[in-house]
Amino acid sequence: MKKYSQYILLTLALLLTAGLSGCENYFDLNENPNLISNPPLNSLLSTTTQKTALNSQSMANITSYFVQYLASPGSGGSTDTYQETDYTGTWDAIYYAMADLTDMKRLADEQNAAEYAGVANVLLAYHLNLIADSFGSGPFSAAFTGDPLIPPYDSEEEMYTTAMGLLDNAITELSRTDSNIRLSAADDLIHQGNIAKWIKTAYALKARMLNKISGQSAYNPQAVLAAVEKSYTSKADDAQMSTFLLRNPWAQVARNNAALVLNGWLSEQLVDHLNGTTYGVFDPRIEKITDKTINDVYKGTVNGQGNVGGNNTVKDESYISLNSPLTGDDSPLLIVTYAEMKMVEAEAAFRAGDRARAYAAYQEGIRAHMEKLQVAAAAIDGYLANPTVTPGAGALSLALIFKEKYVVTYLNPEAWNDARRFDYQYKDFTLPVNAALPTFIRRVAYPSAELAENGQNVPDVGALSDELWWDK
């Protein structure tokens, strides 16, 4: 059996997609015209750059309930209330993408295509973090080698170290000038072949990772700042993807909701965070995130409680909106942004004792995000002139930085990392109604198919309130 077919066998054995498990001839490359033995680099580039953004959105569609951006319209939703839920689809999609990226990296190395190898390493690191930051340990070092077909798990710390090494290697590969094949702009759905932006994205992801360990003794705010300085310099650098088969998946959620396939309701926590209820200041970004209800107000849904006072069809609460620059049909999926990097800089500078730098970065992060959402200049200036928002460098606090970053990372899975690092200390943040845990969720359970087929390697997980290694 050819090598690529072996990789398909390995991947499917690992991921156990139910719809394919009964196809006896699927693994025979010579009998399946849909499989190719040597996919071209350009094809893998378009596939993996799109999958990266879609996998980010898929993970965010889980974690956004944990950080209370979203809430179920019905009471007792499993994700809403911290029940053990089977996220096999997201796990599978991430591992399929990593299999493609591993193939892309192998082909790039064989052809001395350093630019492709660099991009593959950046995206592998990103996917590793999606797994490690949600499930904990996971298969990787032995997952795509062909043997064993039921691979052992790497520890959480090992996955962190591996991802960091992949980013460092990516920077080296992307900085080379002797690549035999230039990155295809047409097939790069994130940065359109711009190598300088890929290098900046590698540093942005490094800054994220270095900042994520803020609760550990190894945390070094100067290292975070050094990575930030080599990352994005403007919104034009943002890692984002806007090529879809039909439309942005968040827009599909909004359209489904309009068709009474209910999903994508905004949490009371987020809405009150923005509408002036919690902090006493109206944040104009709410007008670019959602629409007013039929009662001409912004109103969120209480997590775990569901819609109250209506029949779920009268639009008396606020939802993901097609009118938002973030969730319209053609809106880009944001992977990592300049606005987020300014908030990372603000936190690291604050922890390093540089209040002036922290305050400047904090203000710039707010402004950049508001501009990304197309908030009017006068409204931006008015918000930044409010002393509740900008009390001066001397009064800046981590709580203010996390409060504003909460808005900046709306619908991004990175928000859950921040919530856990901040111990969910956002103002008025409460447990969902009838939560299945006595405290806030810290991880998710391994997929049922993985437990069934690779159970000998799946680590034991206690409660979903148990911290991951960097969260302790």
C-alpha positions, 0 to 999 in steps of 0.5 A: 500500500502506498505511503499516503494510503497508509497515512489515510489508514492511520488517520482513520484508525485514530479518528474512527469516523463512523461514516467511514468505518464500514467502507471496506475498500476505502483504504485501497488507493488503487480502487478509490479514485478520490484518493491520490498518492501524492497531493500537490503542495498547493492543494494541501495549502488551500485545504489546511489554511481553510481547515485551520480557520474552520477548526478554530470556529468549531472549537469556539462553538464549544468554548464560547458557552464556557466563557458565556459569549453564547447561551443555549435557548433551551434550559439545561444545554449540555455544553451550557451546563458543563455536562460531559459532552462528546465532541468527537466531530471537533476532535476528528476535524483537528486530527484530519487537519494535522494529518494533512499538515504532516503530509504537507510538511513531509512533501515540503521537506522532500522538495526543499519548499521551506515556505510550505514547511514553515506554514505547516509548522505554524498551523501544526502548532496551532492545532496542537494547542487546540487539543492541549488547551481543551482536552489536555494530553493527546496523540501527536509524536507517534500519531502520523508515523504509520506505527503504531496504529493506536498511538500513545498520548503525549503529555500536556507539557510535551505538547506545549514544548512541541508546539513551541518548537514547531513555531521556532522551526517555522520562523527558521524555515520561513526566513530562508531565502533558498526555498525551491518553491514559493508559497502560492498566494492564490492557495494561501487562504490566510495570508495570501502568500505573504511570508512576512505575515506568516513570520509575524503569525508565528511570533503572535502564537508564541506570544500567546503561548508564553503569556498562557503560562502566567500562573507558572514559575517559568512565566517571563513577561519580557519573553512575551513582550519580545515575541509581541514586538516581532508579531503584528504591527497593524490590523492588516497583519491579522490571521484570518480566513474568508473563503467558504463553500457557502458562507461563514459558519457563524452566519449559518448559525444566524440563518438557522436561528432565523429559520427556528433551528435555534442556536447562537443566542448571546449570553446575558454575561456578554450582553450586560458586559457591553450594554452598560448594565455591568460596568455602567458604560455603554460599549458601542461594539454591541451595535456591531455584534448583535441586534436589538430585540423586538423590545428595542433593547439588548438582552442576553440569555442566562446560561443554563436557564434558556429563554424566559418569557417567550416561546423562543421564536419572538426574538425577545433576546439577542442573537448572533447577527448577520449584520455584524462584521464578524458573523455576516455571510462573508465575514472572515474567521479570525484566528489571531489579531493585532488587537489581541496582541496589544492586549497580550502586550498590555498584560505582559507589560503590566506584569513587568511593571511598565505601566506606561507601556501597558496603558498605551497597549491597552488603549490601542487594543481597544481602538484596533478592535473597535476599528475592526468592527467598523465602529464610528470614530466618534464613538471610539473616541467617546468610549476611550474618553470615559474614565471608567474605561481609561482611568490613567496608567496609575489606575490600570489593573489586570481586571481592566485588561482582562475585561477589555480582552474579553470583548476583543476575543469574542468567538475565539477559543483563546478566550477560554484560556484567558477565563481560566487564567483569570479564574473566571473573575469577570464582574458578575460572572456566575455559574450556569443555572443547574451547572453539573459542576460546583465550580467553573469548567476547566477542561473537556472530556475525551471523545467517546470513539477515542475512549472506545478504540484507543482507551488503553492510551487515553489518560484518566480524567477526573472532574471537568473542573480539574485544571490543566497543567498551565492552569494550576 
